[in-house]
Amino acid sequence: MKFRLKQFYKMFLQYIVFPFVYFKNRWGKVDDRLVIFADAHHDKCPSYMESLREKLNKEHYNIKEFYIDSSKHTRREVVNSMLDFMQIYPSAAYVIICDYYLPVSSCRKRKETKVIQLWHGCGAFKRFGHDAKDDIPKFYIGSPIKNYNLVTVSGDACLTFFRSAMEIPDFQNDIVRPLGAAYTDKFYDDEFIQSCRDKFRFAYPGAKDKKVVLWAPTFRGNAGKANEKKNEKLFENIRLDINAAVREIPDTFLIESLHPHMAKGMENIMTTEELLVCADMLITDYSSVFFEYLLMDKPVLFYVPDFDKYKENRGFYLNFNKLPGRIVKDKKNLKYNIRESLFEDDMSEIREEFKLRYMNGCDGKVTKKLMDYIEGQI
């Protein structure tokens, strides 16, 4: 009941409050140098948008930023931040987001304003948006993804899935483009890679001369129900399984990189992107993080003891049995498969095939391509 009331409150904001504020402020001219960055899941600029923001700053664009983590602030604080956004929205030439951001889709925006959705992950793995049962409730009226002019995806094979998840009509198919994910540019930057390794040596001295195993699981459940006890219990059991298995393999070192809803207020020493550079192997489940790790060409293992239930509730775009890594559903086989992945890696060709299909837009020049779009060259 509480979740349903929250959704109705969102619809009230989307259809009445936000459009009124937009209409009230739409009579000035659009500033062709004004770019807004907005996000409702972080209190600072998410890594997915950092490189583009830095480039726009260097080119002397007028940048306004609206970031607020809705899980850490009161409802009033979140709404006030969004109302501030709506006052400037009519004057912006570009709005940059990387996740659902309700105010963007709450009105009929001016044609001069372009909304760029960078998204917050690569590839297309588990179903999301309108393709998922628990992402956008069926009773929710309206679309949280209206008004997009450009949606960037990491590769050609992702196009069909994103168009379906966002219910983009056929005549607008060209707004989804395989330009790549801007935040992956850093994986081609030697200076960034070296800084990550230096930071890692200082933060984890115990990992010296050991194989580093990174566990980066997805967040299970709906963000509006982040404290579901069954998901917490499942998460803890999986954590225990992985810790026990890695501990029994000589010369290995385990690091966790958890979703904020799962970390229970704990701050990670390093970001997931930084840890990917330093890890010798990735263990995940249904997270799209493995697509980014394909750029490293290192082994991946999928530990999914709840596979059948997750598949029924959420579903996948890909054939799970053909993923570019070992798949383990029983903890009895976990230690063996981790050891084999680390020391007998035989899946490099499969990873390369996946990379060419799902990550071919991530060539280290994505930020430049976005700037070309903003400056009218694409």
Order of alpha helices (4+ residues) and beta strands (2+ residues): alpha-alpha-beta-alpha-beta-alpha-beta-beta-beta-alpha-beta-alpha-beta-alpha-beta-alpha-alpha-beta-alpha-beta-alpha-beta-alpha-alpha-alpha
